[in-house]
Amino acid sequence: MRDEDTRYEAVRSRDARFDGEFFFAVETTGIYCRPSCPAVTPKRRNVRFFSTAAAAQGSGFRACRRCRPDAVPGSADWNVRADVVGRAVRLIGDGIVDREGVAGLAARLGYSARQVQRQLTAELGAGPVALARAQRAHTARVLLQTTDLPITEIAFASGFASVRQFNDTIRAVYALTPSELRTAAPGGRGARRSTPGAGIPLRLAHRGPYQSGPAFDLLAREQVAGVEEVSGPPGRRVLKRTLRLPYGTGIVAVEERTSTVRAGIAAHPGGWLDARLHLTDPRDLTTAVQRLRRLFDLDADPYAVDERLGADPRLAPLVAARPGLRSPGAADPAEFAIRALVGRTEAERLVLRYGKALDVPCGSLTHLFPEPAVLAEAEPHGTLGALAAALADGVVRLDPGADRDDAERALLALPGMDPAVVASIRVRALGDPDVAPPGADVPDGWRPWRSYAVRHLCAEEELESV
């Protein structure tokens, strides 16, 4: 979709498959939109295309109030790409620029700040500051329209350095003041917004069909008491779990959403999962949302995955039965790595013995999973001790900007580490869409979606075992 004429055809047909993959702006109105915007299609000569919302904003365009292009799923490119640009975008999404600045981002990538700026601008039309600014604006809009937090608190919770910077950005992006943007929330001035104690309601958008059942099945089988809980009947389940975040802690509840629409590209423009976040510090909103998106694999491109895997005779019936099957990730990569190593029963023991107790328990949720540094000191021996120490010391990096090959080599170098566990960590903690477990019959023809192919095979085996 890099050819502009092809992109214009997607806009003309309002093709939701490409929401988040690119944006278009109309020079006569000064507005930028997602490809599926329902407004009248502009003339080709008045349209400009951008790879990111930040690039459109940087060129002076404001977000469309009708299609809300800032709320689209992220580009699936960042799930696949392992180069410095892909790693940088994942880190920016996790809030690194807000917390550590461009210098911190560059240090994590192993490049100079100038090199990172040049590569991001060349490929995306926007540098790290502009990308972070667009993300802050979206976070601010969510808080303004869903909570009753004071506007001044929202400014700093969104990552802005000053109220003036916050006001200027909101006006530039939305052509409204923060107060006007709050009033323009769906439902208008009388719309009910949550108080901080009630949590922040969210809609976590995805593109195309989404098989929530298999995702919740997997998370239910893996749940660790005290940290997670999956409750309710199939089709209406709720995942609740605790989160350790940069500024504090969080508790999230995500609802299973079962689609009743028939399979097929035209019938699946996209949808969302409903969630509610309780945060001790609202500055963690952006990071928490991104971690949930990775956990549920919401930025995937199911059309590309299903097209490739559905062409294989062995997988075709599985893809037809489960269009849009996702490859879930992890809410906390270090936590998942330890759990993958020790198993569920041992993980529950570690939580009870070393996990930090919540100040106020929420039902069965009582603890945060223990930090690697705590485990490295408390249980320093064996493979668990080696893994915990490597995670705590940074010898093994599993953050969104980690190099997947480097991480795999570091993991395999630990004494007693099982290659199958490493493969699982690469799929779930590092979000690699193309992993073949050791010894599995996973042909190269399924690249670059072998992780999804394995999920199809596993889902079929689980169904047959019921």
C-alpha positions as CSV (number, residue, x, y, z in Angstrom):
1,M,0.0,0.0,0.0
2,R,2.9,2.4,-0.5
3,D,1.7,3.4,-4.0
4,E,-0.4,6.5,-3.6
5,D,-2.9,5.6,-6.3
6,T,-3.5,2.3,-4.6
7,R,-3.9,4.1,-1.3
8,Y,-6.4,6.5,-2.8
9,E,-8.5,3.5,-4.0
10,A,-8.5,2.2,-0.4
11,V,-9.8,5.6,0.7
12,R,-12.4,5.8,-2.1
13,S,-13.7,2.4,-1.0
14,R,-13.5,3.2,2.7
15,D,-11.4,0.1,3.3
16,A,-11.0,-0.4,7.1
17,R,-8.3,-3.0,6.6
18,F,-5.8,-0.2,6.2
19,D,-6.9,1.9,9.2
20,G,-3.6,2.6,11.1
21,E,-1.5,1.4,8.2
22,F,-1.6,4.9,6.7
23,F,-3.5,8.2,7.0
24,F,-4.7,10.7,4.4
25,A,-5.1,14.4,4.7
26,V,-7.2,16.9,2.7
27,E,-5.4,20.1,1.8
28,T,-8.6,22.1,1.3
29,T,-10.0,21.3,4.8
30,G,-6.7,20.9,6.8
31,I,-8.0,17.6,8.2
32,Y,-6.4,14.2,8.3
33,C,-8.4,10.9,8.5
34,R,-8.2,7.1,8.6
35,P,-8.9,5.4,5.2
36,S,-12.4,4.2,6.3
37,C,-13.6,7.7,7.2
38,P,-17.3,7.9,6.2
39,A,-17.1,11.6,5.0
40,V,-17.4,12.4,1.3
41,T,-14.3,11.2,-0.6
42,P,-12.1,14.1,-1.5
43,K,-10.7,14.7,-5.0
44,R,-7.4,13.0,-5.6
45,R,-5.5,16.2,-6.3
46,N,-6.4,17.5,-2.8
47,V,-5.2,14.4,-0.9
48,R,-1.8,13.8,0.8
49,F,-0.8,10.5,2.4
50,F,1.2,10.0,5.6
51,S,2.6,6.9,7.3
52,T,1.8,8.1,10.8
53,A,-0.7,10.5,12.5
54,A,2.4,12.3,13.8
55,A,3.6,13.1,10.3
56,A,0.1,14.5,9.4
57,Q,0.0,16.6,12.5
58,G,3.6,17.8,11.8
59,S,2.4,19.1,8.4
60,G,-0.3,21.2,10.0
61,F,-3.3,18.9,9.7
62,R,-5.8,18.4,12.5
63,A,-7.6,15.1,13.4
64,C,-11.0,14.4,11.9
65,R,-13.7,14.6,14.6
66,R,-15.8,12.1,12.7
67,C,-13.5,9.2,12.2
68,R,-11.0,9.9,15.1
69,P,-7.9,8.7,13.3
70,D,-5.9,8.9,16.5
71,A,-7.9,5.9,17.9
72,V,-7.1,3.4,15.2
73,P,-5.1,0.2,15.8
74,G,-1.3,0.6,15.4
75,S,0.4,-0.5,12.2
76,A,1.0,-4.2,12.0
77,D,4.5,-3.4,10.7
78,W,5.8,-3.0,14.2
79,N,4.8,-6.6,15.1
80,V,6.9,-7.9,12.3
81,R,9.9,-5.6,11.9
82,A,12.9,-6.2,14.0
83,D,15.0,-3.3,12.7
84,V,15.8,-0.1,14.6
85,V,12.7,1.7,13.3
86,G,10.3,-1.0,14.4
87,R,12.1,-1.3,17.8
88,A,12.0,2.5,18.2
89,V,8.2,2.7,17.5
90,R,7.5,0.0,20.0
91,L,9.6,1.8,22.7
92,I,7.9,5.1,22.0
93,G,4.5,3.4,22.3
94,D,5.6,2.1,25.7
95,G,6.3,5.7,26.8
96,I,10.1,5.7,26.8
97,V,10.4,9.2,25.3
98,D,8.1,10.6,28.0
99,R,10.1,9.0,30.8
100,E,13.7,9.0,29.5
101,G,13.7,11.5,26.6
102,V,15.2,10.9,23.1
103,A,18.6,10.3,24.7
104,G,17.1,7.4,26.7
105,L,15.4,6.0,23.6
106,A,18.7,6.1,21.6
107,A,20.7,4.5,24.4
108,R,18.2,1.6,24.5
109,L,18.6,1.1,20.7
110,G,22.3,1.4,20.7
111,Y,22.3,4.4,18.3
112,S,23.0,8.1,18.6
113,A,20.0,10.4,19.0
114,R,20.8,11.9,15.6
115,Q,20.8,8.5,13.9
116,V,17.4,7.6,15.5
117,Q,15.9,11.0,14.4
118,R,17.2,10.6,10.9
119,Q,15.9,7.0,10.4
120,L,12.5,7.7,11.9
121,T,12.0,10.9,9.9
122,A,13.1,9.2,6.7
123,E,10.6,6.3,7.0
124,L,7.7,7.7,9.0
125,G,7.9,11.4,8.3
126,A,8.2,12.2,12.0
127,G,10.9,12.0,14.6
128,P,10.7,10.5,18.1
129,V,9.5,13.8,19.7
130,A,6.7,14.2,17.2
131,L,5.6,10.5,17.5
132,A,5.5,10.9,21.3
133,R,3.6,14.1,21.0
134,A,0.9,12.5,18.9
135,Q,0.6,9.7,21.5
136,R,0.3,12.3,24.3
137,A,-2.5,14.0,22.5
138,H,-4.4,10.8,22.1
139,T,-3.9,9.9,25.8
140,A,-5.1,13.4,26.8
141,R,-8.2,13.0,24.7
142,V,-9.1,9.7,26.3
143,L,-8.6,11.2,29.8
144,L,-10.6,14.3,29.0
145,Q,-13.5,12.4,27.5
146,T,-13.7,9.5,29.9
147,T,-12.7,10.8,33.3
148,D,-13.5,13.8,35.6
149,L,-9.8,14.4,36.4
150,P,-9.0,18.1,36.5
151,I,-7.5,19.4,33.2
152,T,-4.3,20.4,34.9
153,E,-3.8,16.9,36.2
154,I,-4.5,15.5,32.7
155,A,-1.9,17.6,31.2
156,F,0.9,16.1,33.2
157,A,-0.7,12.6,33.3
158,S,-0.5,12.6,29.5
159,G,3.2,13.3,29.5
160,F,3.3,17.0,28.7
161,A,6.0,19.1,30.4
162,S,3.7,22.1,31.0
163,V,0.0,23.1,30.8
164,R,0.9,25.6,28.1
165,Q,2.4,22.9,25.9
166,F,-0.6,20.7,26.6
167,N,-3.1,23.5,25.6
168,D,-1.1,24.3,22.4
169,T,-0.9,20.7,21.3
170,I,-4.6,20.0,21.9
171,R,-5.6,23.1,19.9
172,A,-3.2,22.1,17.1
173,V,-4.3,18.4,16.9
174,Y,-8.1,18.8,17.5
175,A,-8.8,22.5,16.7
176,L,-10.4,22.6,20.2
177,T,-9.4,23.7,23.6
178,P,-9.2,21.0,26.3
179,S,-12.5,22.1,27.8
180,E,-14.2,22.1,24.4
181,L,-12.7,18.6,23.7
182,R,-14.1,17.4,27.0
183,T,-17.6,18.8,26.1
184,A,-17.4,17.2,22.6
185,A,-17.2,13.7,24.2
186,P,-19.8,11.2,22.8
187,G,-23.0,12.1,24.6
188,G,-22.1,15.7,24.8
189,R,-22.0,17.9,27.9
190,G,-24.2,15.5,29.8
191,A,-22.0,12.4,29.1
192,R,-21.2,10.4,32.2
193,R,-17.5,10.2,32.9
194,S,-15.8,8.0,35.4
195,T,-14.2,9.2,38.6
196,P,-10.7,8.1,39.4
197,G,-12.0,5.5,41.8
198,A,-14.2,3.9,39.1
199,G,-11.3,3.5,36.7
200,I,-10.8,4.6,33.1
201,P,-13.1,2.9,30.6
202,L,-11.4,2.1,27.3
203,R,-12.2,0.5,23.9
204,L,-9.1,-1.3,22.7
205,A,-9.6,-1.2,18.9
206,H,-8.5,-4.0,16.5
207,R,-8.7,-4.4,12.7
208,G,-10.6,-7.2,11.1
209,P,-12.0,-10.3,12.7
210,Y,-10.9,-11.2,16.2
211,Q,-11.1,-14.6,17.8
212,S,-11.5,-13.6,21.5
213,G,-12.5,-17.2,22.6
214,P,-9.1,-18.8,21.9
215,A,-7.3,-15.9,23.5
216,F,-9.3,-16.1,26.7
217,D,-9.0,-19.9,26.7
218,L,-5.2,-19.5,26.7
219,L,-5.1,-16.8,29.3
220,A,-7.5,-18.8,31.5
221,R,-5.3,-21.9,31.4
222,E,-2.2,-19.8,32.3
223,Q,-3.8,-17.7,35.1
224,V,-1.7,-17.4,38.2
225,A,-3.7,-17.0,41.4
226,G,-3.3,-13.6,43.2
227,V,-2.1,-11.9,40.0
228,E,-4.8,-12.9,37.5
229,E,-8.3,-14.1,37.3
230,V,-10.5,-15.2,34.4
231,S,-14.2,-15.4,35.4
232,G,-17.6,-15.8,33.7
233,P,-19.0,-18.2,31.1
234,P,-17.4,-18.6,27.7
235,G,-18.3,-15.7,25.5
236,R,-18.7,-13.3,28.4
237,R,-15.5,-13.9,30.3
238,V,-13.5,-11.1,32.0
239,L,-9.8,-11.1,32.5
240,K,-8.6,-9.2,35.6
241,R,-5.0,-8.8,36.5
242,T,-2.5,-6.6,38.3
243,L,0.1,-4.6,36.5
244,R,3.5,-3.2,37.6
245,L,4.0,0.1,35.8
246,P,6.7,2.8,35.7
247,Y,5.0,5.2,38.1
248,G,2.8,2.9,40.1
249,T,0.5,-0.1,39.9
250,G,-2.6,-0.9,38.0
251,I,-5.6,-3.3,37.9
252,V,-7.2,-4.0,34.6
253,A,-10.4,-5.8,33.5
254,V,-10.8,-6.8,29.9
255,E,-14.1,-8.3,28.6
256,E,-14.4,-11.1,26.1
257,R,-16.3,-9.9,23.0
258,T,-17.8,-12.5,20.7
259,S,-18.5,-11.5,17.2
260,T,-21.7,-12.7,15.6
261,V,-20.8,-11.5,12.1
262,R,-19.9,-14.1,9.5
263,A,-16.3,-14.6,8.4
264,G,-15.1,-12.6,5.4
265,I,-13.1,-9.5,4.8
266,A,-16.0,-7.2,3.9
267,A,-17.9,-8.3,7.0
268,H,-15.1,-7.5,9.5
269,P,-14.2,-3.9,9.4
270,G,-12.8,-4.2,12.9
271,G,-14.0,-3.9,16.5
272,W,-12.8,-3.6,20.0
273,L,-12.4,-5.1,23.4
274,D,-13.9,-3.2,26.4
275,A,-11.5,-2.6,29.2
276,R,-11.4,-0.7,32.5
277,L,-8.1,0.5,34.1
278,H,-7.6,1.4,37.7
279,L,-4.2,3.2,38.0
280,T,-2.5,4.6,41.1
281,D,-0.9,7.2,38.8
282,P,-2.6,8.3,35.6
283,R,0.8,8.9,33.9
284,D,0.8,5.1,33.4
285,L,-2.2,5.1,31.1
286,T,-0.2,5.0,27.8
287,T,2.1,2.3,28.9
288,A,-0.7,0.2,30.4
289,V,-2.8,0.5,27.1
290,Q,0.2,-0.6,25.0
291,R,0.9,-3.6,27.2
292,L,-2.7,-4.7,26.9
293,R,-2.6,-4.3,23.2
294,R,0.5,-6.6,23.1
295,L,-1.1,-9.1,25.4
296,F,-4.2,-9.4,23.2
297,D,-2.2,-8.9,19.9
298,L,-4.6,-6.1,18.8
299,D,-2.3,-4.5,16.3
300,A,-2.0,-7.6,14.1
301,D,-3.1,-7.6,10.5
302,P,-5.4,-10.6,10.3
303,Y,-5.9,-10.2,6.5
304,A,-2.2,-10.7,5.8
305,V,-1.9,-13.6,8.2
306,D,-5.0,-15.4,7.0
307,E,-4.2,-14.9,3.3
308,R,-0.8,-16.5,3.7
309,L,-1.7,-19.3,6.0
310,G,-5.1,-19.9,4.3
311,A,-3.2,-20.8,1.0
312,D,-1.7,-23.8,2.7
313,P,-3.8,-27.0,2.3
314,R,-3.0,-28.1,5.8
315,L,-4.0,-24.8,7.4
316,A,-6.8,-23.7,5.1
317,P,-9.6,-25.4,7.1
318,L,-8.2,-24.1,10.4
319,V,-8.0,-20.5,9.1
320,A,-11.5,-20.8,7.7
321,A,-12.8,-22.0,11.0
322,R,-11.0,-19.2,13.0
323,P,-10.5,-16.1,10.9
324,G,-8.6,-13.5,12.8
325,L,-6.9,-15.9,15.3
326,R,-4.3,-14.0,17.2
327,S,-1.0,-14.8,18.8
328,P,-1.3,-13.4,22.4
329,G,1.7,-11.7,23.9
330,A,2.5,-10.7,27.5
331,A,1.5,-7.9,29.8
332,D,4.9,-8.0,31.5
333,P,7.7,-9.7,29.5
334,A,10.0,-10.4,32.4
335,E,7.1,-11.9,34.4
336,F,6.2,-14.1,31.4
337,A,9.7,-15.3,31.0
338,I,9.9,-16.5,34.6
339,R,6.5,-18.1,34.4
340,A,7.4,-19.9,31.2
341,L,10.4,-21.3,32.9
342,V,8.9,-22.5,36.2
343,G,5.3,-23.3,35.3
344,R,2.0,-22.2,36.8
345,T,2.2,-24.0,40.2
346,E,5.7,-22.8,41.0
347,A,4.7,-19.3,39.8
348,E,1.9,-19.2,42.3
349,R,4.3,-20.1,45.0
350,L,6.7,-17.3,44.0
351,V,3.8,-14.8,44.1
352,L,2.7,-15.8,47.6
353,R,6.2,-15.8,49.0
354,Y,7.9,-12.9,47.2
355,G,5.2,-10.9,45.4
356,K,4.4,-7.4,46.6
357,A,0.9,-7.3,48.3
358,L,-1.5,-4.7,46.9
359,D,-2.4,-1.9,49.3
360,V,-6.0,-2.7,48.6
361,P,-6.8,-6.2,47.3
362,C,-9.4,-6.4,44.5
363,G,-11.3,-9.6,44.9
364,S,-8.9,-12.5,44.3
365,L,-6.2,-10.1,43.0
366,T,-3.8,-9.6,46.0
367,H,-0.3,-9.3,44.6
368,L,2.0,-8.1,41.9
369,F,4.3,-10.7,40.4
370,P,7.7,-10.6,42.1
371,E,10.4,-8.4,40.4
372,P,13.4,-10.2,38.9
373,A,15.8,-8.5,41.4
374,V,13.8,-9.8,44.3
375,L,13.8,-13.4,42.9
376,A,17.5,-13.2,42.1
377,E,18.3,-12.4,45.7
378,A,15.8,-14.8,47.3
379,E,16.4,-17.8,45.0
380,P,19.8,-17.3,43.4
381,H,20.5,-20.9,42.5
382,G,19.6,-22.9,39.4
383,T,18.1,-21.7,36.1
384,L,15.5,-19.5,37.9
385,G,18.2,-17.7,39.7
386,A,20.3,-17.2,36.6
387,L,17.3,-15.9,34.6
388,A,16.1,-13.6,37.3
389,A,19.6,-12.1,37.7
390,A,20.0,-11.7,33.9
391,L,16.7,-9.9,33.7
392,A,17.5,-7.7,36.7
393,D,21.0,-6.8,35.4
394,G,19.9,-6.2,31.9
395,V,22.0,-9.1,30.5
396,V,18.7,-10.3,29.0
397,R,16.4,-7.6,27.7
398,L,12.8,-8.3,26.9
399,D,11.4,-4.7,26.7
400,P,9.6,-3.6,23.5
401,G,12.8,-2.3,21.9
402,A,14.9,-5.4,22.6
403,D,16.7,-7.1,19.7
404,R,15.0,-10.5,19.4
405,D,18.0,-12.4,18.2
406,D,20.2,-10.9,20.9
407,A,17.7,-11.8,23.6
408,E,17.4,-15.4,22.3
409,R,21.2,-15.8,22.4
410,A,21.4,-14.4,25.9
411,L,18.6,-16.7,27.1
412,L,20.2,-19.8,25.6
413,A,23.5,-18.9,27.2
414,L,21.9,-19.3,30.7
415,P,22.6,-22.6,32.4
416,G,19.9,-25.2,32.1
417,M,17.7,-23.1,29.8
418,D,15.4,-25.2,27.6
419,P,15.2,-24.1,23.9
420,A,11.4,-24.7,23.9
421,V,11.1,-22.2,26.8
422,V,13.2,-19.7,24.9
423,A,11.0,-20.1,21.8
424,S,7.9,-19.5,23.9
425,I,9.5,-16.3,25.4
426,R,10.3,-15.1,21.9
427,V,6.7,-15.5,20.8
428,R,5.0,-14.1,23.9
429,A,7.3,-11.8,25.6
430,L,9.0,-10.4,22.5
431,G,6.0,-10.5,20.2
432,D,7.7,-12.3,17.4
433,P,5.2,-13.4,14.8
434,D,7.5,-15.9,13.1
435,V,8.7,-18.5,15.6
436,A,8.9,-22.3,15.1
437,P,9.1,-24.3,18.3
438,P,12.1,-26.7,18.4
439,G,11.2,-30.0,16.7
440,A,7.8,-28.9,15.5
441,D,6.6,-29.5,12.0
442,V,6.4,-25.9,10.9
443,P,7.5,-25.4,7.3
444,D,9.2,-22.2,6.0
445,G,6.3,-21.7,3.7
446,W,4.4,-20.4,6.6
447,R,6.8,-17.5,7.1
448,P,6.5,-14.7,8.3
449,W,3.5,-15.9,10.4
450,R,4.7,-19.2,11.9
451,S,3.7,-18.2,15.4
452,Y,0.1,-17.8,14.1
453,A,0.3,-21.1,12.4
454,V,1.3,-22.8,15.6
455,R,-1.6,-21.1,17.4
456,H,-4.0,-22.6,14.8
457,L,-2.6,-26.0,15.3
458,C,-2.8,-25.7,19.1
459,A,-6.4,-24.4,19.0
460,E,-7.4,-27.3,16.9
461,E,-5.7,-29.8,19.2
462,E,-7.4,-28.2,22.2
463,L,-10.8,-28.4,20.5
464,E,-10.3,-32.1,19.7
465,S,-9.3,-32.9,23.3
466,V,-12.5,-31.4,24.7
